[in-house]
Amino acid sequence: MSERGSRRTLVGTVVSNKMDKTVVVRVERLVQDQRYKKYIRRYSRFMAHDESNSCTEGDQVRIIEHRPISKRKRWMVQETLEKATSV
């Protein structure tokens, strides 16, 4: 497989897997408040393509930038880092 250049990768948690071959991944980041210098947790939600429908809610996954697959899907699940613990 030839190298495609630098594609962004992000690590996040699957929050929804109700769609076919699509998961919603929540990626958190820490941002410092300008005035009080306190760190605030912010997050973004990305729709990612999951070809095998293997991800479940709560899984820790790595997503990679991809060509547009549909109107809102521009990411693909690269690997599952940690499976959700079923309690």
N, C-alpha and C positions, 0 to 999 in steps of 0.2 A: 504494500500500500504506500503510495507516495505521500510525502508530507504536505499538508495544506497551509502551512504558515502558522501563525500564532492565533489559536482560538481560545477565547476565555473559558475558564472552568470555574464553577462555583460549587460550594457544598451546602446542602440544605436538608430540610425535613419534608417528607411527603405529607401533605395535609388533606389531599383528596385523591381518590383513584376511581371515582364513579364513572368516568368516561372510558370509552374503548380506546386502548393504546395511548392514553394521555393521563398524565399525573400533574397535580399542582404542587409545586415545590416552594416552600417558604425559606428564604435566605435571610439570615439575620446579620446585622453589622452594628458596631458600636460607633456612635458619633458624639463628639465632645460638645457640650453646651458652650456657646460663646461667652456668656456672662458668668455663669457659675462654675465652669470647668468640670461639671459633672458629666459622666458618660451615660448616654441615653441609648437604649436598645431600639433600633429601627429595623424594619424588615421590608422585603419585596417579595412578591409572589410571581413565579414564572410557570407557564405551562410548558411541559416537557414531553417529548415523544418517548413512549415506553413500548417498544415493538412486541415484547413477549408478555406484556401484562403481568409482570412478576412483582412489581412494587406494591406494597400495602401501606396503609396509613401508619405513620410513625417511623418509617424507614429513613435512615440517614443515607443520602445519595449524592453522587457527584454528577453534575450536569455540564454539558459542553455546548458551546455555541454551534449552531447548525444553520443551514440554509432554511428559508421559510418553508414550513411544511403545511401550514394552514394560516388563517387570518391572524391568530394570536400565538402560534407555536413557532418559536425560533430557537429552541433548545432541545437537546436529546439527552436521555439518561445514559451516562457513560458506564457507571458501575454502582452497585449497592455496597456501601461501606459497612453498614450495620443494620441488621434486621430488627424490626420492632419486637419488643418483648410482650408476649400475650399473657396478661394476668387474669 
